[in-house]
Amino acid sequence: MKGIKSAEIVVSLEDQAGALGKITSLLKRDEINIRAVSGWIQQKTAVIRMVTSDNQKAKEVLSGFETEEKEVVVVDMVNEIGQLDSLSAKLAQAGISMTHVYGTTPGQGQSATLVFASDNNDKAIEVISE
């Protein structure tokens, strides 16, 4: 298991039917792939976190929305039972606290993508790559 430092885009927009589609249609139009995504509603605002195939281009395409870029750790790992448990145990033993986590889980035995941020991303990368 190996982690790399990357960036996620956080998009905030009014909570309404089709909010996610407003974002995804623009990314599709410009051929930007969403590698991992998470979303929720917070005080009538839709908040979408995502890692894309081209964050710089995605930020330009989404310039009509409130966006910010934040540092995250991206881990490509085998989709097998216990992988997330192993990663979280390593971080806990090192005293690293995650602030958020999301990811993808394809078929059994294939590569899954996990995205997280912590109180010390550099140390997290070091710990999980040992």
C-alpha positions in Angstrom: 0.0 0.0 0.0 1.4 3.4 -1.0 0.0 6.9 -0.6 0.7 10.0 -2.6 0.0 13.6 -1.9 -2.6 15.0 -4.2 -5.5 17.5 -4.2 -9.2 17.4 -4.1 -11.6 20.0 -5.3 -14.4 21.0 -3.0 -17.4 22.5 -4.7 -20.3 24.2 -2.8 -23.6 25.1 -4.4 -27.2 25.5 -3.6 -29.0 22.3 -2.5 -31.5 21.7 -5.2 -32.6 18.8 -7.5 -29.9 18.4 -10.2 -27.1 20.1 -8.2 -24.6 17.2 -8.8 -25.6 17.0 -12.5 -24.7 20.7 -13.0 -21.1 19.8 -12.0 -20.8 16.4 -13.7 -22.2 17.6 -17.0 -19.5 20.3 -17.2 -16.8 17.9 -16.3 -18.1 15.4 -18.9 -18.2 18.0 -21.6 -14.5 18.8 -21.0 -13.6 15.1 -20.8 -12.5 15.3 -17.1 -12.8 12.0 -15.3 -13.9 11.9 -11.6 -11.6 9.4 -9.8 -13.4 9.6 -6.5 -16.3 11.6 -5.1 -18.2 12.3 -1.9 -21.1 14.6 -1.3 -23.5 15.8 1.4 -25.9 18.6 2.3 -24.9 21.1 5.0 -27.2 23.9 5.9 -29.0 24.0 2.5 -25.7 23.8 0.7 -24.5 20.9 -1.4 -20.9 20.1 -0.7 -19.0 17.9 -3.2 -15.5 16.7 -2.7 -13.7 15.0 -5.7 -10.4 14.0 -7.1 -10.4 14.3 -10.9 -8.1 13.4 -13.8 -7.2 17.1 -14.2 -7.9 19.2 -11.2 -6.6 22.4 -12.8 -8.9 22.1 -15.8 -11.8 21.1 -13.5 -11.3 24.3 -11.4 -11.5 26.3 -14.6 -14.5 24.5 -15.9 -16.3 24.9 -12.5 -15.3 28.6 -12.1 -19.0 29.6 -11.9 -19.2 27.7 -8.6 -17.6 28.3 -5.2 -14.6 26.0 -5.3 -11.5 25.4 -3.3 -8.6 23.0 -3.6 -7.4 21.1 -0.5 -4.5 18.7 0.0 -5.3 15.0 0.4 -3.6 11.6 0.4 -4.6 9.2 -2.4 -4.0 5.5 -1.9 -4.5 2.9 -4.6 -4.9 -0.4 -2.8 -6.2 -3.9 -3.6 -9.9 -4.2 -3.0 -9.6 -7.0 -0.4 -11.2 -7.6 3.0 -9.1 -5.8 5.8 -7.2 -3.3 3.6 -8.9 -0.3 5.1 -8.6 -1.8 8.6 -4.9 -2.2 8.1 -4.5 1.4 6.8 -6.5 2.9 9.7 -4.7 0.9 12.3 -1.3 2.1 11.0 -2.5 5.7 11.1 -4.0 5.3 14.6 -0.8 3.7 15.9 1.2 6.7 14.6 -1.3 9.1 16.3 -2.6 10.4 13.0 -6.2 11.5 12.9 -8.2 11.5 9.7 -10.4 14.5 9.0 -12.4 12.8 6.2 -12.2 9.8 3.9 -13.9 8.5 0.8 -13.1 6.3 -2.1 -14.1 3.8 -4.8 -14.4 0.1 -4.6 -14.4 -1.8 -7.9 -14.6 -5.6 -8.2 -12.9 -8.0 -5.8 -9.1 -8.1 -6.2 -9.0 -5.0 -8.4 -7.5 -1.6 -7.4 -9.6 0.6 -5.2 -8.8 4.3 -4.7 -9.0 5.8 -1.2 -8.9 9.5 -0.6 -8.3 11.0 2.9 -7.0 14.1 4.7 -5.4 14.0 8.1 -3.8 16.2 10.7 -0.4 15.3 9.2 -0.6 14.1 5.5 3.2 13.9 5.1 3.5 11.6 8.1 0.5 9.6 7.0 2.1 8.9 3.6 5.3 7.8 5.4 3.5 5.5 7.8 1.3 3.7 5.2 4.1 3.3 2.7 6.3 1.3 5.2 
